[in-house]
Amino acid sequence: MTLVFIFENTREVRIRVLIPEVTMPLYLALLATALLGAVCGYYLAARRRR
């Protein structure tokens, strides 16, 4: 489901967080955000198990 949502949003977007403004396809921004969330979730779950 996530991949369907990501690949349906292919237009270019401007993103500005801590670095100067970057233009990239929306699907790459969504994919990067999903991967970052998954890594953070995995890290917190592994830390809780200890």
Backbone bond lengths (Angstrom), bond angles and torsions (degrees), N, CA, C in turn:
res aa  C-N    CA-C-N  psi(-1)  N-CA   C-N-CA  omega(-1)  CA-C   N-CA-C  phi
1 M - - - 1.449 - - 1.526 110.96 -
2 T 1.324 116.10 -42.50 1.458 119.81 179.92 1.525 110.58 -62.73
3 L 1.321 116.34 -42.83 1.465 119.05 -179.08 1.520 111.89 -64.75
4 V 1.314 117.85 -37.10 1.468 120.95 177.06 1.521 109.56 -61.29
5 F 1.323 117.16 -45.99 1.463 121.20 179.15 1.517 111.26 -61.99
6 I 1.325 116.44 -43.53 1.467 120.67 -178.52 1.520 111.03 -63.72
7 F 1.333 117.48 -48.38 1.458 119.93 -174.15 1.531 113.78 -77.67
8 E 1.320 118.14 -9.39 1.462 120.32 172.38 1.526 111.76 -83.67
9 N 1.314 117.33 -12.96 1.461 122.27 -178.42 1.524 109.23 -110.83
10 T 1.322 116.20 84.17 1.459 120.39 -174.06 1.524 113.98 -107.33
11 R 1.325 118.60 2.40 1.460 118.73 -178.05 1.526 110.70 -71.47
12 E 1.319 116.25 161.35 1.457 122.39 179.55 1.527 109.87 -78.95
13 V 1.330 116.32 140.29 1.462 121.46 176.87 1.521 109.02 -132.86
14 R 1.326 115.39 155.95 1.462 121.08 175.57 1.518 107.67 -101.91
15 I 1.329 115.83 130.88 1.459 121.47 -177.84 1.517 108.62 -124.59
16 R 1.326 115.96 133.21 1.459 120.62 177.24 1.517 108.19 -139.26
17 V 1.339 115.85 115.52 1.460 120.28 178.25 1.522 108.15 -121.53
18 L 1.315 117.93 -88.24 1.457 122.21 179.43 1.525 111.93 -104.89
19 I 1.289 116.18 -16.09 1.456 120.97 -177.98 1.525 108.81 -110.74
20 P 1.324 118.04 168.66 1.466 118.87 176.17 1.529 111.50 -55.38
21 E 1.295 115.40 162.41 1.462 121.78 -176.80 1.528 111.68 -57.38
22 V 1.332 114.75 134.14 1.463 122.08 -179.77 1.522 107.59 -122.16
23 T 1.329 116.80 138.00 1.456 121.72 174.79 1.519 108.14 -106.50
24 M 1.332 115.53 126.48 1.458 120.36 -179.30 1.518 109.04 -152.65
25 P 1.334 117.25 161.28 1.462 119.36 176.05 1.532 110.31 -62.85
26 L 1.306 116.23 141.89 1.461 121.68 -178.60 1.520 111.53 -59.54
27 Y 1.343 117.58 -36.19 1.462 119.11 -178.68 1.525 111.94 -63.45
28 L 1.330 118.17 -32.52 1.465 119.81 177.36 1.524 110.93 -70.02
29 A 1.323 117.07 -39.52 1.462 120.79 177.78 1.524 110.25 -64.13
30 L 1.333 117.58 -42.80 1.465 121.26 178.98 1.524 111.65 -66.55
31 L 1.321 116.61 -40.40 1.456 120.88 179.25 1.527 110.56 -65.57
32 A 1.316 117.34 -43.39 1.467 121.05 178.49 1.523 110.74 -62.72
33 T 1.321 117.50 -41.06 1.458 121.45 178.60 1.533 110.96 -65.46
34 A 1.324 117.62 -41.67 1.465 121.13 178.75 1.525 110.71 -64.50
35 L 1.321 117.49 -41.98 1.464 120.63 178.94 1.527 111.40 -66.33
36 L 1.312 117.24 -41.33 1.457 120.85 177.90 1.526 110.84 -62.94
37 G 1.311 117.14 -41.15 1.459 121.54 176.67 1.518 112.42 -63.76
38 A 1.313 117.00 -40.46 1.465 121.27 178.89 1.527 110.61 -65.68
39 V 1.315 117.08 -42.03 1.467 120.77 178.92 1.523 110.58 -64.59
40 C 1.319 117.61 -43.62 1.469 121.06 178.21 1.527 110.95 -63.76
41 G 1.310 117.61 -42.42 1.457 121.60 178.15 1.518 112.01 -63.17
42 Y 1.318 116.87 -42.52 1.462 120.87 178.35 1.519 110.63 -63.84
43 Y 1.316 116.53 -43.42 1.463 121.09 -179.85 1.529 110.87 -61.88
44 L 1.318 117.33 -46.15 1.460 120.65 -179.04 1.528 111.60 -67.04
45 A 1.332 117.46 -37.88 1.466 120.62 178.07 1.531 110.59 -66.70
46 A 1.319 117.58 -41.95 1.471 121.18 179.20 1.530 110.25 -66.37
47 R 1.296 116.92 -36.94 1.463 120.80 179.82 1.526 111.00 -69.40
48 R 1.319 116.81 -35.38 1.462 120.93 -179.71 1.532 111.37 -69.86
49 R 1.342 116.82 -31.93 1.467 121.02 -178.96 1.529 113.00 -67.25
50 R 1.321 117.32 -24.11 1.473 120.42 -177.42 1.485 113.03 -70.97
